[in-house]
Amino acid sequence: MVTAAHIEEEASQLPIGELAFQARNVKKHYPGVKALDGVDLEGYAGEVLAVCGANGAGKSTFAKLLAGVETPTDGEITVTGYPHPVRNAAEAEQAGVLMMHQEPLIIDDFTVGENVWLYKLREGRDIRPWAPKTDTNSAETRKVLREVGLGHLRTNQLARGLGPGQRQMLSLSRAAVTKHKIMILDETTASTSEEHFNDILDLVRREKEAGTCIIFVSHRLNEVFAMADRIAVLRNGKLVEVVQASDSSPDHVTALMIGQALKALARPQPAQTDGTSPVISVRDLYGGSARGVSFDVYPGEIVGLYGLVGSGRSSVARTITGQRKAASGTINVHGEEVQLNSPGAALSRRIAYLTEDRRLEGFVKDFDNGQNMSLVVLPKMAKAGVVNAAQEKSRVRELIKEFQVKGGPKTYTRSLSGGNQQKVVVAKWLEADPDFVVLDEPTKGIDVGARANIYEIIHSVAARGKGVLVVSSEAEELLSLCHRILVMRNGRIVDEFDPKHADTDDLIRTALSHED
């Protein structure tokens, strides 16, 4: 029996270099799927162990098993100092395992300070008259927020107004006030931007020095090599190899992940804009945090929109696609001024928008692949309000093959990996045959193999004469993908770059400049 006294002891740090956890012959099977198939792996105090793999390789499943969120079908995971294998989330927490999810747990109606101390507040100690109260507006709380780049926030402001990156960093702040010896970062950098990554590196450095064993699950190999000591590569549920980061390279790890070397992304062919009219012209647009934004996108052109958190890039994307009403300014589509007051109005003008948050807005969680893929074009498949089921089924099968989506028409989209979910969302909107497509963070949280698929799709869309706007916080991605890149800062477009004559430093320096 694990007593309250044991909990504090087992959750405490280990000496650096000591074994922190051990997984032996771990298997996890779902109906028709072997998510993990006999994995042996261990982690040590004071190290960062990255777990990499393509979509569906089993890396997030492994993280969930270590955190007790899932139970192994076979095998066991033991945590040093805990009397028996971890069987559920409560036992994992008692053993000292702290998991940070890709989708952060933030209570919107709690203040920023209350969210920092959320795990202590839930213990109920504060409701006992004799217990010391947690001061969520303390100097310690403010120090914790500064350490994750959120020192500008008020501790008493509600969390509901925070952006995705801020929410993730707020979740990570709990590491400083929660006892643990193993910390799992499961795609936690996917919703943060480049300026917050240094805050995460600082957090990881502090945790390593304190003796924490850190499990870093990520698709971003540049971040993996910046952070990891060892890299465990999974493929199709099996552990392929564990390598020392210092002795390996991104190309080597990519080859281990997908079973072959990933071909380099070819730059898009130059867009032929001479003598053509823009697909869309935006003039002096105000909406959300966007202020006086003007730009054109021509047929066959891929334009990048780069900026840091709060720069206004997503406000532009949502305003020109009817997700948000413009305060002022004009939008012309094929030379005609239009009022895009709703997503439906934008779609009627053949404008499609792929949201940054696919899980919340990209697909219907209770729909299968077939229902999600055909959702936008159902009226075209219906007669007198009745959908032609045979036509729908046939077309969905074609889309699944064309976009290389794992699973069949009846597979629930929510059960797919992030990359396959994104392919479903892309297929859904492209099936509407838009003339202008806005993709907001199209590769967020997906692996290198799926990214390559998305890039190829974007190139093919432009090659068919469509206009494409890619909104991203990843400078390197836009430099390799786009014909032109617009940089936003403080709600305005402040510069434009030709990717042939620019690098990541140019974009980041421009986005960070204070010369306004």
LINLIN-V984165 format. One record per residue. N is the residue number from 1. RES is the residue in one small letter. SS is DSSP state (~ for helix, > for strand, _ for the rest). Layout:
{{N RES SS} {N RES SS}}
This chain:
{{1 m _} {2 v _} {3 t _} {4 a ~} {5 a ~} {6 h ~} {7 i ~} {8 e ~} {9 e ~} {10 e ~} {11 a _} {12 s _} {13 q _} {14 l _} {15 p _} {16 i _} {17 g _} {18 e _} {19 l >} {20 a >} {21 f >} {22 q >} {23 a >} {24 r >} {25 n >} {26 v >} {27 k >} {28 k >} {29 h >} {30 y >} {31 p _} {32 g _} {33 v >} {34 k >} {35 a >} {36 l >} {37 d >} {38 g >} {39 v >} {40 d >} {41 l >} {42 e >} {43 g >} {44 y >} {45 a _} {46 g _} {47 e _} {48 v >} {49 l >} {50 a >} {51 v >} {52 c >} {53 g >} {54 a _} {55 n _} {56 g _} {57 a _} {58 g _} {59 k ~} {60 s ~} {61 t ~} {62 f ~} {63 a ~} {64 k ~} {65 l ~} {66 l ~} {67 a _} {68 g _} {69 v _} {70 e _} {71 t _} {72 p _} {73 t _} {74 d >} {75 g >} {76 e >} {77 i >} {78 t >} {79 v >} {80 t _} {81 g _} {82 y _} {83 p _} {84 h _} {85 p _} {86 v _} {87 r _} {88 n _} {89 a ~} {90 a ~} {91 e ~} {92 a ~} {93 e ~} {94 q ~} {95 a ~} {96 g _} {97 v >} {98 l >} {99 m >} {100 m >} {101 h _} {102 q _} {103 e _} {104 p _} {105 l _} {106 i _} {107 i _} {108 d _} {109 d _} {110 f _} {111 t >} {112 v ~} {113 g ~} {114 e ~} {115 n ~} {116 v ~} {117 w _} {118 l ~} {119 y ~} {120 k ~} {121 l ~} {122 r _} {123 e _} {124 g _} {125 r ~} {126 d ~} {127 i ~} {128 r _} {129 p _} {130 w _} {131 a _} {132 p _} {133 k _} {134 t _} {135 d _} {136 t _} {137 n _} {138 s _} {139 a ~} {140 e ~} {141 t ~} {142 r ~} {143 k ~} {144 v ~} {145 l ~} {146 r ~} {147 e ~} {148 v _} {149 g _} {150 l _} {151 g _} {152 h _} {153 l _} {154 r _} {155 t _} {156 n _} {157 q _} {158 l >} {159 a ~} {160 r ~} {161 g ~} {162 l _} {163 g _} {164 p ~} {165 g ~} {166 q ~} {167 r ~} {168 q ~} {169 m ~} {170 l ~} {171 s ~} {172 l ~} {173 s ~} {174 r ~} {175 a ~} {176 a ~} {177 v ~} {178 t _} {179 k _} {180 h _} {181 k _} {182 i >} {183 m >} {184 i >} {185 l >} {186 d >} {187 e _} {188 t _} {189 t _} {190 a _} {191 s _} {192 t _} {193 s _} {194 e ~} {195 e ~} {196 h ~} {197 f ~} {198 n ~} {199 d ~} {200 i ~} {201 l ~} {202 d ~} {203 l ~} {204 v ~} {205 r ~} {206 r ~} {207 e ~} {208 k ~} {209 e ~} {210 a _} {211 g _} {212 t _} {213 c >} {214 i >} {215 i >} {216 f >} {217 v >} {218 s _} {219 h _} {220 r _} {221 l ~} {222 n ~} {223 e ~} {224 v ~} {225 f ~} {226 a ~} {227 m ~} {228 a _} {229 d _} {230 r >} {231 i >} {232 a >} {233 v >} {234 l >} {235 r >} {236 n _} {237 g _} {238 k >} {239 l >} {240 v >} {241 e >} {242 v >} {243 v >} {244 q >} {245 a ~} {246 s ~} {247 d ~} {248 s _} {249 s _} {250 p ~} {251 d ~} {252 h ~} {253 v ~} {254 t ~} {255 a ~} {256 l ~} {257 m ~} {258 i ~} {259 g _} {260 q _} {261 a _} {262 l _} {263 k _} {264 a _} {265 l _} {266 a _} {267 r _} {268 p _} {269 q _} {270 p _} {271 a _} {272 q _} {273 t _} {274 d _} {275 g _} {276 t _} {277 s _} {278 p >} {279 v >} {280 i >} {281 s >} {282 v >} {283 r >} {284 d >} {285 l >} {286 y >} {287 g >} {288 g _} {289 s _} {290 a >} {291 r >} {292 g >} {293 v >} {294 s >} {295 f >} {296 d >} {297 v >} {298 y >} {299 p _} {300 g _} {301 e _} {302 i >} {303 v >} {304 g >} {305 l >} {306 y >} {307 g _} {308 l _} {309 v _} {310 g _} {311 s _} {312 g _} {313 r ~} {314 s ~} {315 s ~} {316 v ~} {317 a ~} {318 r ~} {319 t ~} {320 i _} {321 t _} {322 g _} {323 q _} {324 r _} {325 k _} {326 a _} {327 a _} {328 s >} {329 g >} {330 t >} {331 i >} {332 n >} {333 v >} {334 h _} {335 g _} {336 e >} {337 e >} {338 v >} {339 q _} {340 l _} {341 n _} {342 s _} {343 p ~} {344 g ~} {345 a ~} {346 a ~} {347 l ~} {348 s ~} {349 r _} {350 r _} {351 i >} {352 a >} {353 y >} {354 l >} {355 t _} {356 e _} {357 d _} {358 r ~} {359 r ~} {360 l ~} {361 e ~} {362 g ~} {363 f _} {364 v _} {365 k _} {366 d _} {367 f _} {368 d >} {369 n ~} {370 g ~} {371 q ~} {372 n ~} {373 m ~} {374 s _} {375 l _} {376 v _} {377 v _} {378 l ~} {379 p ~} {380 k ~} {381 m ~} {382 a >} {383 k >} {384 a _} {385 g _} {386 v >} {387 v >} {388 n _} {389 a ~} {390 a ~} {391 q ~} {392 e ~} {393 k ~} {394 s ~} {395 r ~} {396 v ~} {397 r ~} {398 e ~} {399 l ~} {400 i ~} {401 k ~} {402 e ~} {403 f _} {404 q _} {405 v _} {406 k _} {407 g _} {408 g _} {409 p _} {410 k _} {411 t _} {412 y >} {413 t ~} {414 r ~} {415 s ~} {416 l _} {417 s _} {418 g ~} {419 g ~} {420 n ~} {421 q ~} {422 q ~} {423 k ~} {424 v ~} {425 v ~} {426 v ~} {427 a ~} {428 k ~} {429 w ~} {430 l ~} {431 e _} {432 a _} {433 d _} {434 p _} {435 d _} {436 f >} {437 v >} {438 v >} {439 l >} {440 d >} {441 e _} {442 p _} {443 t _} {444 k _} {445 g _} {446 i _} {447 d _} {448 v ~} {449 g ~} {450 a ~} {451 r ~} {452 a ~} {453 n ~} {454 i ~} {455 y ~} {456 e ~} {457 i ~} {458 i ~} {459 h ~} {460 s ~} {461 v ~} {462 a ~} {463 a ~} {464 r _} {465 g _} {466 k _} {467 g >} {468 v >} {469 l >} {470 v >} {471 v >} {472 s >} {473 s _} {474 e _} {475 a ~} {476 e ~} {477 e ~} {478 l ~} {479 l ~} {480 s ~} {481 l ~} {482 c _} {483 h _} {484 r >} {485 i >} {486 l >} {487 v >} {488 m >} {489 r >} {490 n _} {491 g _} {492 r >} {493 i >} {494 v >} {495 d >} {496 e >} {497 f >} {498 d _} {499 p ~} {500 k ~} {501 h ~} {502 a _} {503 d _} {504 t ~} {505 d ~} {506 d ~} {507 l ~} {508 i ~} {509 r ~} {510 t ~} {511 a ~} {512 l ~} {513 s _} {514 h _} {515 e _} {516 d _}}
